[in-house]
Amino acid sequence: MFLLLNCQLMADGILSDNSRELSQREWHSVSLSKEWLNNGNKSFRGTNGSVSFLFGATMPRVIVAPLKITDIQFQKGEKIMDVQLGDTTRWMTSPSISGEGANQVSHLLLKTTDVGLETTLFVSTNRRTYHMNLFSRKHEYMPIVAFKYKDEINKKWENYNNHFQSQDRVKKEATTLKVTSKLSKNINNLDFDYNIKGDASWKPTRVYNDGIKTYIQMPKNMLFNEAPIFLVLDQSDNNQLVNYRLKENNYIVDKLFNKGILIIGVGDDQEKISIERKGASGSNIINIWEDDDEEY
């Protein structure tokens, strides 16, 4: 508060009194600027002892001391194009560069000749423009001032998300490769030699096995009707329960069997389809891929 009051008193002693009253619209515009200047966004500690500001969030207040240098650092690869000071008599700036190639950093070295001074600093670069308030104190000062940028923060989150998306993609590709390899191996063992008997409207269109599981392909219209129950018959034609599941219009039976039945209803209303395995043959392997795009 003392610093601001002292600066104001000095300005009042130098400047003329020919200042007209602001209009309502002008006061409104000034109030918007004050909101940005005093919006409460605080600085935070950066790397190497720097005081960092989030670029664009507010107008940074930089404290400088006589006989001391304040180093304002810019983003890697950013080039200073122009520098303007409100008070060029008692404030001085000079450029500097550190690093090489992609790691090159531009610096603006800031000095003052006295205490209790206040002015503004404008810096334009090849990427953006900076506006800063400068204050001078006898002892307190900021050795290093730096900035954080929203695009850098967003880029880090983007890289973070891409890292996990890449991992998920690799896992998915590995799983697909594993399934494809297993499927390719089983294709050579496909067996389509089954007799299908019965007159039900939902009679299977195809039955085959891959040497491990049996697949019963039903008509597409079965999706809109009651699904029949599947049972395996033993050598004495006794019904046996077996693990199976429905995937859309296909039954996937978790074993090979010689005889099985599909049934709906009871008594006189019962409909039944019999399935009997004749033997192993691979003569019709290609047909499954021509008529059915489903994967199992």
N, C-alpha and C positions, 0 to 999 in steps of 0.2 A: 504494500500500500504506500509506504514511504517513497519507494522508487517511482511509482506511477505519479504520485503527487509532485515529487521533485521535477520529473520530466515535464509535467504539465506547467509548472511554474516557470521553468526555463523557456518553454515554448511561448507562454504568455508574455514573457519579457522581450522576445525577439519579433514575434509576428504582430501585424497591425490589428486594429479592432474592427476593420471593415468587414464584418461577418453578418450576413442577413439571416433572418429566421428561416428555418426549413419548413417547407409545406408538409401537409399531412401525408401526401404520397412519398415525399422524400424521407420523412421520419419512418414510414413503413419500410422503405428499402434499407435504411440504416439499421432498423431493428432486425431485419433478416440477416444482415451481415453480423450483427452482434450475437445473434443466436449461434451462428457458425463459429464465431471467435470464442464464445464462452459456452460451448455445448457440453463441457464436462469430460470430454475424451482426454484421458491422461496419457502421459508418456510411460514407457516401460523400459526395463533394462535389456539392452541388446548384447551382442557379442563384443568381446574385447573392451568392455567398460563403456560402451556407447550408450547414449540415451536415445531411444528409438521412438518414432512417431508413426502412426498408421497414416499413410499418405491420403490426403483428401478429407480426413475425418474432421480436422480443425486447422486453425492457423497456428503452427508451432511457435512457442515462446522460447527463444534461445538466449541464454545468459552468457555474457562475455565479460572478461576482466582485462584491464590494461596490463601490458607486458606478458600476456598469455595468448596462446593461439587456440582457437576453436576450429576443429576440423569437421566440416560437413561432408559426409560421404554419400555418394549416389549409387544407384543400382549398377551391377556389373554390366559393362558394355554401353552404359549411358554416357553421352558426350555433352558437355556444357556448351551451349551455343551463345548465351548472352547473360550478363549479370548487371543488375541495376540496384543501387542503394538510394534510400531516401535522403541520407546525409552522407555525402562523399567527402566531407571535410574531416570529420572525426572518426570515420569508419573506413577500413581498408579491406580489400579482398584480393586474393591471388589464387590461380588454379594450380593443381598438382595431379600427378597420375601415379598409381601403384599397380603392380601386376603386369602381366603380359597376355596377349591374345584374348581368348574368351574370358579370362579372369581379370582383365584390366578394369580398374575402378577409378573414376574421376573424383577428385576432392576439391572443395572450395575452402581455403584457409581464411579465417575471419579474425580481424584484430580491431581494437578500439583504442583511442588515445586518452579517454577520460572516464570517470564514473558518473552515474546518474543520467546516462544518455538513453534515448529511445529512438528507434527508427525502424523502417521496414526494408526487407530484402526480397528482390524478385530474381529468380533464376529460371531461364528456359533451357531445355535440353532437347535432344533429338527424340525424346519420348513423351515429355510432359512439362508442365510449368509448376514452379514452387513459389509459395508466398510465405514469408516468415516475419515474425516480430522479433526485433533485437533489443536487448536491454543490457546495460553495462553495470557491473558491481565492482567493488574494490577488491574483494577476496573470492566470492563465490563465482563459479563459472562452469561451463560444460566443455570438457576437453574434446569429446567426440559426439557428433550428432549423426544419426542414421535414420533410415526409413524402412518400413515394411509395406509391401504392396499387395493389394487384394488379388491381383492376377497371379502373384507368386504363391499365395496361400491356396487359391483355387487350383493351381497347377499341382501342388503337393497332394491335395485331396484327389485330384484326377489320377495322379500316378499311383496313389494308394489303392484306389478302386480298381485301376487297370491291373495292378499286381495280383489282386485276388481273382479278378475276372480271367486273367491269363492262367492262373492256377486251376480254376474251375474248368476252363477250356481244355487244358492238358489232361485233366482227370477224365473229362467227358470223352475226349478222343481216345484215351487209353482204354476206357470201358467199351467204346464202340469197336475198337480194334479187337479187343478180347472176344466180344460177342460175335463179330464177323468171322473171326478165326474159328470159333467154336461152331458157328453155323456152317461155314465152308466145309469143315470136317464132317459134320453130320449129313450134309447134302449127299455125299457119296454112299450113305447107308439108307437113303429113303426107300421105303417099301410101300407100294401102292396096291399090292395084291390082296384086296378084300372083296368079299361078296356082301352086297347090301340088299336085303330082302324086306318087302313091305310096301304098302300103298298109301301111307299117310302123306298128307300134303307137305309135311315138314321133313320128308325123307332126306338124309344127308346127300350132298352132292359129291362128296369125296371123303375117303378115309385113308390115312397113311401114317407111317411111323418113321422116326429117324434113328431107330436102334435103341432109344432111351425112353421116349414118350410117344404116345399115340395122339393123333390130331383128327378130330371129326368135324368136317366143315359142313355147316348147315345152310339152308337157303337164307337169303337176306331177310325175307319176310318174317323169319323166326324172331327177329328183334322186337316185333310188335305183337307177339303172341306168347302164350304160356310155353316155357321151356320144358322139354321132356326130361325125365330122370334117367340117368345112365347107370346100368348095372353090368357087372361081369358075370359070365356063367362058367362054372367049373366043369370038370369032365362029366359030371352027372347032371349037368344043366341046372344046378342049383344057383340061385342068385347070390352074388357076393358084392359087398360094398367096396368101392375103390375111390381113392383120392382123385378128384378132377376139379377143374374150374372152367368157368365160361369167360371167354374174351370176345365180346361182341357176338358174332354168330358162329363161334368156334368152341368146341369142347377140347380141352387139353387134359389128357389122361396121363397120370404120372407113372405109367408102366406100359408094358406090352401085354397083349391078351390075345387069345385065340377066338373067343366068342364073347359077345356082349349084346345088350339090348337097350333100346331107348323106348320108354313107355310114357304115355299120358293117359290119365283117367283110370277107372276101375270097372270091373264087370263088363256088361255089354257095350259100354261107352269107351272101353279101353282101346287105344291105338298103340301098335307096337312095330318097331323096326328092328330087324336082326342084323348083326354085323359079325362076319366070320372071316378070319384071316386064312388065306389059302397058302401063302408061303412068301419067301423073300424074292423081290424083283426090283430092279432099278430102271425098267424100260420107260417109265412115264415121268421121270424126274422133272423134265422141263415144264410140264403142264401146270405145276403149282405156281410158277412165277408168271405164266402167261395169264392166269385167271384170278390171281389173288395177290394183292400187294401187301398184305399184313405180314408183320414180323413177330416171331414168338421167341 
